[in-house]
Amino acid sequence: PKYHEVTYDDTPIDLHAADIEDQLKRDGKLTLRSLVTGRKNRSEMIGVFLALLELIREKKILVTQTDPLGEVEIEIAPEEHRKTYQGASLHLADENEPAAE
């Protein structure tokens, strides 16, 4: 029988994020394809993708795709967009009410 082996990538997501930010500062724009091409395995690709999602959440980058199956382009978010990031709060509870004890 043939077995599938899952390779674990222990690279921290923030290290992938820092790498993406460095590439953007150097090159100005990137594509999703350029970020995952040459990665050793799927786990590493997933780590890069998760880092990308985190950078989007933190409003550090902008991602666009003009055509439904076209390239996904990534660029540094303008400063006014970056300033709108309010931290990691999901606003699941009213922040003005004291916590129940």
N, C-alpha and C positions, 0 to 999 in steps of 0.2 A: 504493500500500500504506500501511496505517496502522502507525505505530511507537509502541512504548511507551517512554517516557522515565523513567529512574530518577533521582530527585532525591536528592542526597546531603545528609545533615544532619550537619554537623561539630560539633554541640554535644557537649561532653564529657559522658559518662555521669554523672560526679560532680556536674556542674552540674544535670542533671535530678534527681539524688538530693537535692541541697540544696534544690531547689525543692519537691520532694515533702515533705521534712521541715519546711520553712517553712509550707507549707499545712496540714500536720497540726498543728503547734503553734498555728496561728491558728484552725483550724476543728475540731480534735479528731478528726474522722473524715472519710474521703474514700471515693469509689467509684472503681473502675477506669474506669468510664464518664466520670466527671467529669475524670479525668486526661487522657484522650485526646480528649475532645470539644473541638473548636475548634483542634486541631493542624493545621498547614498541610499536612502530607503524611505518607505512611506511614513514611518514614524517621524522622521526629520521633516518631511513635507508638512505633516500635520502640525508639528511644532511651529513651523514658519507661518502656517495659516492661522493658528491660534494667536501668535504674536501680532499678526496683521489685524485680527479682530480686536485685540486689546488696544492697539494704536488707534483704531477707528473709534472705539468706545471713549478713549481719552481725548479724542478730537485732535490728535497730533498729525493725522494724515487724512487726505481725501482720496476716495477711490471712485473711479468712473468707468462706465462701460457704455459706449455709444450705440453699439449694435448688440442684439440679443446673444449672438455667439462670438462677438468680437473680443479683442484684447481687454483685459482688466488693467487699467492704468492707475498708478499710485503716485501721489505727489504730497509734499509737505503742506499741511494746512496753513492758511494765512493766519497771522497773529490774532486778528479779531475773532476768528473761529476757535482758535486754541483757548482764548480767554473765557469761552462759554462753558468749559469743562468744570463741573462742580464737584468732582471727586467720585468716589465709588458708590455713593448712596443709590440704592434702587428705589428710594422713596416708598417703601412698603408700609411704613408707619408714619403717622403725622409727627414730624420732628419737633413741633411746638409743644406736644403733650409730654409730660414726664413718663418715664417707663413704669409699667405696672410692677409692683413688688409682691 
